[in-house]
Amino acid sequence: MSVAMGGDETGGFVGDVGTAVSKFGFGGEDAPKGVLSSRLGCVFDQNQAYVKGSNGVPLLRELTAEDYKVPDDYPARLHTRSPFVAPPQNQQCVAKWLHGDVSSLGAARFDKGESCVVRSPLVDGELDDWDTIEELWREAFERAKTSGAEQPVLAATPSDATPKHRAQYLELLFETFGCRAAYLARNATLAAFAAGRASALVVDCGAGTTSVVPVVDGYVLMKGIRTSKRGGDHVDAHAHELLTKLCGGTEPVPRAAVRREGRKTYESWPEAFRKFTQRETVRDLKESYGVIPKKWGLAVGLKEDKRQFFLPDGTIVDVTTDLVRAPEQLFEGVEEEEVVKKEEEEPSIKVVRDARVGQRALQPPQIQPPINDPVVAALPEMVKGSLERVDVDVRKDLLLNIVLSGGGSCAPGTAERLHSDVALSLCAPFKAKIVAPAAFERKFGVWIGGSILSSLGSFQQMWLSKKEYDDDGPTRLVEGRWD
Ligand SMILES: Nc1ncnc2c1ncn2[C@@H]1O[C@H](COP(=O)(O)OP(=O)(O)OP(=O)(O)O)[C@@H](O)[C@H]1O
């Protein structure tokens, strides 16, 4: 039995936890009330850890040297998955979460000889760190002065979230937060709703990943999902490299180090934390200077007021066109073996985008490799690959409704470039239309879609009640109802 909510009770509390930014607020409103950084500083209790007891129940015990052993896959993770400090093997007790300016707060900890790791709720687009997800919801409820018991809660999940992760999400909402009613919606469906469409091909450029997701009549066509690890974080890493070269090989000094007089401890910060703080400067630069040429191969001019950039320590950098074009990385595909080569011998990276687009324009459509294949595909290729996986009948409609969503799609020129490259790679008589909402709506599109959905009168019977949860359990509910 579903909970029917009527009258003033429509709306609920809506949350979209992202890799870099989490958005929370009340359904029915135009914008999220709270926009929180998803990257949280985490200070562990130095002496205690949770370990699994024989019956699976978490036990608290003193840490041993064994717990601090760096996992075997540490360097690989550092490079390919997350730029942050890896926690010890066993899960330690969190002594304190740091919200807000994690760089400064973390730096202060290091000054005092304490440690701080930075954690993110998603890794490679997958819900990964449930402690961080819980903490973000807790903080959001507190700031909004509400709770799961007071009103229904709608949570946005990645479009390709697995049933296991969706069941875990339900457990979190019903058991940890005592929700009386909840609903899980997929990101792409919500972004399409926000753009006023029930059917669309949603191109979501987030921080951790970029995905292309076909949505038809409000349902995600799972087989058509294409995901790439090239998101805003990847662009930041690329811009970081270019900026360091421009500074003569010296890494930019992070703001947190400048504020802390003389930056005495800066060099001794752990490598991963230093990178995290440096990326903030790079992100500022990318968001205020970054552009994508409207057509492939087009030159980019530097505006008079955007030829120089002030680093936090006062150094002035002469900006280059390569640097402002960093967001163009989303349109470039690279073979994974070549990425590996790049680590060993610097200039061997080969961009395959131009070759591919040029050839594909003359060739009939080809069968694409499977979803999440080892190729880091360029955005237009992902669009094409996604369309090739869905029914021929819906392709035309999807092509006329390519909806841009996510903060990473806000770089000027993204919509025009996508249109140009998609037209070039399609070689079919189809026309493509890009729906590019205003930057604000792109950044918060998923949340806005959740806000619209949760306040529709016809949606109120869709909430899942606590009784249903208790009767069926999360796994059965997820399988039977949402997947
Ligand atoms: N004007 C801009 N130009 C380029 N990138 C931008 C701009 N504004 C924001 N971004 C980038 O968008 C990303 C954040 O977008 P968004 O909030 O959609 O991601 P997220 O939801 O946290 O990540 P994900 O969807 O991968 O989980 C960051 O990488 C940010 O730097």
The ligand as an SDF file (V2000), in Angstrom:
LIG
                    3D

 31 33  0  0  0  0  0  0  0  0999 V2000
   30.8950   27.3820  -15.6300 N   0  0  0  0  0  0  0  0  0  0  0  0
   31.4120   26.1580  -15.5240 C   0  0  0  0  0  0  0  0  0  0  0  0
   32.2370   25.6930  -16.4790 N   0  0  0  0  0  0  0  0  0  0  0  0
   32.7760   24.4620  -16.3970 C   0  0  0  0  0  0  0  0  0  0  0  0
   32.5290   23.6030  -15.3940 N   0  0  0  0  0  0  0  0  0  0  0  0
   31.7080   24.0140  -14.4050 C   0  0  0  0  0  0  0  0  0  0  0  0
   31.1050   25.3070  -14.4140 C   0  0  0  0  0  0  0  0  0  0  0  0
   30.3370   25.4220  -13.2930 N   0  0  0  0  0  0  0  0  0  0  0  0
   30.4620   24.2630  -12.6130 C   0  0  0  0  0  0  0  0  0  0  0  0
   31.2800   23.4230  -13.2700 N   0  0  0  0  0  0  0  0  0  0  0  0
   31.7120   22.0650  -12.8590 C   0  0  0  0  0  0  0  0  0  0  0  0
   30.5880   21.2230  -12.6880 O   0  0  0  0  0  0  0  0  0  0  0  0
   30.9160   20.1880  -11.7490 C   0  0  0  0  0  0  0  0  0  0  0  0
   29.8140   20.0890  -10.7200 C   0  0  0  0  0  0  0  0  0  0  0  0
   28.6310   19.7980  -11.4150 O   0  0  0  0  0  0  0  0  0  0  0  0
   27.4610   18.9530  -10.7530 P   0  0  0  0  0  0  0  0  0  0  0  0
   26.9850   19.6350   -9.5170 O   0  0  0  0  0  0  0  0  0  0  0  0
   26.4440   18.6680  -11.8120 O   0  0  0  0  0  0  0  0  0  0  0  0
   28.2670   17.6210  -10.3780 O   0  0  0  0  0  0  0  0  0  0  0  0
   27.9320   16.5420   -9.2610 P   0  0  0  0  0  0  0  0  0  0  0  0
   26.4450   16.3070   -9.2140 O   0  0  0  0  0  0  0  0  0  0  0  0
   28.5970   16.9070   -7.9920 O   0  0  0  0  0  0  0  0  0  0  0  0
   28.7180   15.3150   -9.8990 O   0  0  0  0  0  0  0  0  0  0  0  0
   28.1730   13.9300  -10.4890 P   0  0  0  0  0  0  0  0  0  0  0  0
   26.9400   14.2390  -11.3020 O   0  0  0  0  0  0  0  0  0  0  0  0
   29.3100   13.4180  -11.3140 O   0  0  0  0  0  0  0  0  0  0  0  0
   27.9000   13.0840   -9.2840 O   0  0  0  0  0  0  0  0  0  0  0  0
   32.2550   20.5960  -11.1010 C   0  0  0  0  0  0  0  0  0  0  0  0
   33.2990   19.8390  -11.6950 O   0  0  0  0  0  0  0  0  0  0  0  0
   32.3690   22.0700  -11.4830 C   0  0  0  0  0  0  0  0  0  0  0  0
   33.7120   22.5120  -11.5460 O   0  0  0  0  0  0  0  0  0  0  0  0
  1  2  1  0
  2  3  1  0
  2  7  2  0
  3  4  2  0
  4  5  1  0
  5  6  2  0
  6  7  1  0
  6 10  1  0
  7  8  1  0
  8  9  2  0
  9 10  1  0
 10 11  1  0
 11 12  1  0
 11 30  1  0
 12 13  1  0
 13 14  1  0
 13 28  1  0
 14 15  1  0
 15 16  1  0
 16 17  2  0
 16 18  1  0
 16 19  1  0
 19 20  1  0
 20 21  2  0
 20 22  1  0
 20 23  1  0
 23 24  1  0
 24 25  2  0
 24 26  1  0
 24 27  1  0
 28 29  1  0
 28 30  1  0
 30 31  1  0
M  END
$$$$
